[in-house]
Amino acid sequence: MINLKISWAHKNKKEGLFYQPNASAYYHEILENAAREKRLFLTWVTCGDDVVACNQGFIHQGIIHMPFWTYNPDYARYSPGTVAVVHSIQWAIDHGLKAIDLRLGESQIKSRYSNVKNHSAEFTFSCTTKGKLLEQSFYAVRGLSRAAKHLAGRLTKAQNNE
């Protein structure tokens, strides 16, 4: 899966994590930790012995977050990534998950299968009670801050229109 993503990133000139020399070992450890915590989701499409598409996600609080999709460019004309995502969505529905998060970035697949578009700057998985409390506190304070800024903007706009 990781080798497919590295190959895809190089072929599509997408720089980032997968250009790093230890990307495979790093990602492998993330997957091992997620599997130990029973949060790991994997799906793949094969053609004979070839893996032609993969979709990896994390399940957290009844939501599947799918940040890692990739496909073998040699099979691109058959849309194997679409097949993997459709099966992933079907699995999430069949298993009663309350939401599916296709993560950041624009793509035709996301446009075709999404009904809501959200903007998110970060994503965390807190495993301890303290971590969960700190995370929820952070989100609450940030939400209040954003609401205050939004209200201030609306007041400023209303004053300028007077």
C-alpha positions in Angstrom: 0.0 0.0 0.0 2.7 2.4 1.0 4.8 1.5 -2.0 1.8 2.2 -4.3 1.4 5.6 -2.7 5.0 6.4 -3.0 5.0 5.4 -6.7 1.8 7.4 -7.3 3.2 10.5 -5.5 6.4 10.4 -7.7 4.4 9.8 -10.9 2.0 12.7 -10.1 4.7 15.0 -8.8 3.0 15.2 -5.4 5.6 16.2 -2.8 5.3 15.7 0.9 5.4 12.8 3.4 5.9 10.1 0.7 9.1 11.7 -0.6 10.8 11.2 2.8 13.3 8.4 3.1 11.6 6.7 6.1 8.0 7.2 4.9 7.3 3.5 4.7 8.6 2.7 8.3 6.8 5.8 9.7 3.5 4.9 8.1 3.8 1.2 9.0 4.1 2.2 12.7 1.0 4.4 12.5 -0.9 1.4 11.0 0.4 -1.0 13.7 -0.7 1.4 16.5 -4.2 1.9 14.9 -4.6 -1.9 14.5 -3.7 -2.4 18.1 -6.3 0.1 19.2 -8.9 -1.5 16.8 -9.2 1.8 14.9 -7.7 0.6 11.6 -9.7 0.3 8.4 -8.3 -1.2 5.2 -9.8 -2.1 1.9 -8.1 -3.1 -1.3 -8.8 -4.1 -4.9 -6.9 -6.8 -6.7 -6.5 -7.9 -10.2 -5.0 -11.4 -10.1 -2.0 -11.1 -7.8 -1.7 -7.3 -8.3 -3.0 -4.9 -5.7 -4.4 -2.1 -7.8 -6.0 0.2 -5.2 -6.0 0.7 -1.5 -8.0 2.7 1.0 -6.9 3.1 4.6 -8.8 4.8 7.3 -9.2 5.3 11.0 -12.4 4.7 12.9 -13.0 7.1 15.8 -16.2 7.7 17.7 -18.4 6.1 15.1 -16.8 8.0 12.2 -14.5 6.6 9.6 -11.8 9.0 8.5 -10.2 8.0 5.2 -7.0 10.0 4.6 -5.1 7.5 2.5 -6.2 6.4 -0.9 -4.0 5.2 -3.6 -4.0 3.2 -6.8 -1.6 1.6 -9.2 -1.3 4.1 -12.1 -1.0 1.2 -14.6 -4.7 0.4 -13.8 -5.9 4.1 -13.8 -8.3 3.7 -16.8 -10.3 1.2 -14.8 -10.9 3.6 -11.9 -9.8 1.2 -9.2 -9.6 4.0 -6.6 -13.3 4.6 -7.2 -14.1 1.0 -6.6 -12.1 1.0 -3.4 -13.9 4.1 -2.1 -17.4 2.9 -3.0 -16.7 -0.4 -1.2 -15.4 1.5 1.8 -18.5 3.7 1.9 -20.7 0.6 1.6 -18.8 -1.1 4.5 -19.2 2.0 6.7 -23.0 2.1 6.0 -23.4 -1.7 6.5 -21.5 -1.4 9.9 -23.7 1.4 11.2 -21.0 4.2 11.3 -22.6 7.6 11.7 -20.4 9.5 9.3 -17.7 9.1 6.6 -14.9 11.7 6.4 -13.1 11.6 3.1 -10.5 14.0 4.6 -8.7 16.9 3.0 -8.1 17.7 -0.7 -10.2 18.0 -3.8 -11.0 15.1 -6.1 -13.7 13.9 -8.4 -14.4 10.9 -6.1 -15.0 13.2 -3.1 -17.2 15.5 -5.2 -19.3 12.6 -6.5 -19.9 10.8 -3.2 -20.0 13.7 -0.6 -23.0 15.6 0.5 -21.2 18.0 2.9 -17.9 19.8 2.6 -16.1 20.8 5.8 -12.8 22.5 6.3 -10.6 21.1 8.9 -7.1 22.2 10.0 -6.3 19.2 12.2 -7.4 15.8 13.4 -6.4 14.0 16.6 -7.1 10.8 18.4 -6.8 11.2 22.2 -6.5 7.9 24.0 -6.3 9.0 27.6 -9.0 10.7 29.7 -6.7 13.7 30.2 -6.0 13.9 26.5 -9.7 13.7 25.7 -10.5 16.5 28.2 -7.8 18.7 26.9 -8.8 18.1 23.3 -12.5 18.9 24.1 -11.5 22.0 26.0 -9.4 23.2 23.1 -12.2 22.6 20.6 -14.7 24.4 22.9 -12.5 27.4 23.4 -11.7 27.5 19.7 -15.4 27.3 18.8 -16.2 30.2 21.2 -13.3 32.2 19.7 -14.6 31.6 16.1 -18.1 32.5 17.1 -16.9 35.8 18.7 -14.9 36.7 15.6 -17.9 35.9 13.4 -20.2 38.0 15.6 -17.6 40.9 15.6 -17.4 40.7 11.8 -21.2 40.8 11.5 -21.4 43.8 13.9 -18.7 45.7 12.0 -20.5 45.0 8.7 -23.9 46.2 10.2 -22.2 49.4 11.5 -20.7 50.1 8.1 -24.0 49.6 6.4 -25.7 52.2 8.7 
